[in-house]
Amino acid sequence: QVQLVESGGGLVQPGGSLRLSCAASGSIFSIYTMNWYRQAPGKQRELVATITSGGSLNYADSLKGRFTISRDNAKNTVYLQMNSLKPEDTAVYYCNAKRLGMGYWGQGTQVTVSS
């Protein structure tokens, strides 16, 4: 079992930045592939970024260059740095831990991009 708690969301103006954090507990964090997803109102949840246990990175094509995923295994935390935010980035952002077909979710953190 893995427990995940996201933080760092909030209201930001277009063009601004936010850094989301996801703190994990309950298992060996370093062996999990960690993902960030987001879900906008009325839309399906979509994968934003992935970082594997070995540090390989993957991003949604539309977000490359603006978002950066990273992890600190010593702190059991994964981050999502979001720059040049746009109103269409408004969504609830979820942290996900995955390994051997098992997935765990956090409760989500709201990001609102608006002037």
RANORLIN-V9130 format. One line per field, one symbol per residue. psi: psi as a letter, one per 20 degrees, with the letter a starting at -180 (. if undefined). burial: I if it has 24 or more other C-alpha atoms within 12 Angstrom, else O. A space follows every 10 residues. Layout:
psi=???
burial=???
//
This chain:
psi=qpppoqrira pqqpiaqqoq qopqriaogi iqppqprqoq pjrqpqpgqq prhijqqqqp hiipihqpqr qnhhjlqqqo porlqqhiip rppqqppppl ipqqqaiqpp ppoq.
burial=OIIIIIIIII IIOOOOIIII IIIIIOOOII OIIIIIIIII OOOOOIIIII IIIOOOOIIO OOIOOIIIII IOIOOIIIII IIIOIIOOII IIIIIIIIOO OOOIIIOIII IIIOO
//
